[in-house]
Amino acid sequence: MKIDRLIGILSILLQKEMITAPELAEHFEVSRRTIGRDIEALCKAGIPIHTMQGSGGGISIMNGYRMDRTLLTSRDMQMILAGLRSLDSVSGSKYYGQLMEKIQAGSSELISGRDSILIDLSSWYKTSLAPKIATIQDAIENRHILEFDYYAPSGESKRSIEPYYVVFKWTSWYVYGWCLKRKDYRLFKLNRMDKVRETELVFTCRNAPVPDLTSEVAFPRNIVLKALFEPDMKWRLVEEFGPDCYEVQKDGRLLLVRDYSDMENLTMWMLTFGDKVEVLEPVEVREKLMNMAESMIRKYGGKKSGRN
């Protein structure tokens, strides 16, 4: 991934007086031409890189910039390492770990040795997520169309997209890109994707906007929930919405009023509370829960185990 390589090149230049393009190309397993483009990108970003041709020449960072690195405090370095460590937690490669070692080796005087922030972005699905993220990152860098099977509440479909961003939001991973089927930008959840494949089809980058991932924009909320929860469910409400999300009623139950965007997801969430909740509104959710309860009674009510 290009951004990873740029960070890696910058880290090496901060630690070495000079290095050659062939050495960088061999280290990152890319062509000298690619390294040349990377150096140009760093220069455009304002990094004062100096190149010297001929015997004894190479690539280096101006001494003044090397001194500017000391403007980073110990806290700054801890934050940088915490960010890299969080990416390493979900990465399927050794890259982030190696990059952290380089930064720590070159900045030992700024690092206290005690980690105060630990972020783990992995999940139970890390073994399947890591290769998906790697494939998507490759497709983004190579500007290749991404193909996959997608499983949504509305059904299964095959999708082809121009990928632009890998996104971590709402405790899940997504890919954001231009969907060739819908002719619009879409957000796809990685856990719902299967058979993810980087094709050889090259696309021309659009002026893709940075996705607005505020919940109000991504999931417009037009459903109002009013529900009464038993007092022993307070911890779940606090965990989901904070300590000021409910009103205590005279009978001790907790009144929750929230806006939602999806009736089906709301119904399924209510089911997770069992008999610890009574939905007041919307009526559609009450009716769905009642129908589900009646169906479960028919399915389980009169049946007994076949064991003696």
Number of C-alpha atoms within 10 A of each C-alpha: 13 14 10 11 17 16 13 22 19 16 16 19 18 22 16 12 14 17 17 16 19 16 13 21 16 12 11 14 12 13 13 16 12 16 22 14 11 17 21 13 13 17 13 11 9 8 15 15 18 13 15 12 9 6 6 9 13 17 19 22 19 16 12 9 13 16 10 9 11 12 9 11 13 16 13 13 18 20 15 13 23 19 16 17 21 17 18 22 18 19 22 18 13 9 16 21 16 13 21 19 13 16 19 17 12 16 17 12 12 16 19 12 10 7 11 10 12 11 13 13 17 19 14 7 11 15 13 14 20 17 16 22 21 16 15 25 20 17 23 23 13 16 20 22 24 24 20 17 16 19 16 12 7 6 7 12 11 13 17 20 24 26 28 23 17 19 18 13 12 10 8 13 19 20 22 20 25 20 19 14 10 11 9 10 18 17 19 21 17 20 15 13 22 15 11 19 17 20 13 12 12 13 14 9 13 10 6 14 9 9 16 9 14 11 12 13 10 13 12 13 14 12 15 14 18 15 19 20 22 16 14 11 14 17 11 11 17 13 9 10 12 12 11 9 15 20 13 13 11 7 8 12 21 22 20 18 16 14 13 16 16 13 17 11 12 14 17 13 11 18 15 10 14 9 10 15 19 18 20 14 14 14 11 12 19 16 13 15 18 12 12 13 13 13 12 11 12 11 10 10 10 7 9 7 5 5 4 3
